[in-house]
Amino acid sequence: MISVAGMSGLGDAGASCAPCLPSGDSARRIVNGDWSALPTATMHWLGRSALIGVGLAIAGLRGKQLVKGALLGATAIEAFVLTWAATRKGATGT
């Protein structure tokens, strides 16, 4: 496991985990039942989709293939982040 200044993963060290994944806090909040974090998680998903879309465009994808690839890629990453947060839920005491 990678650790930076005693903090690791998505937010394992708590809400003050600055070097962690940006979407880790909203994922942790959603896993803990705080649905007010959903708009933030959605913005992370859209931003991630845009970043993936740029890479896919550089790779030569266009049109519907590009949009579909970007959205599915971002969805897969968000599913991973939520799963990671859920599996760490008991370990963090939250």
Helices and strands as residue ranges (DSSP letters): E 3-4, E 7-8, H 24-31, G 35-37, H 38-58, H 63-92
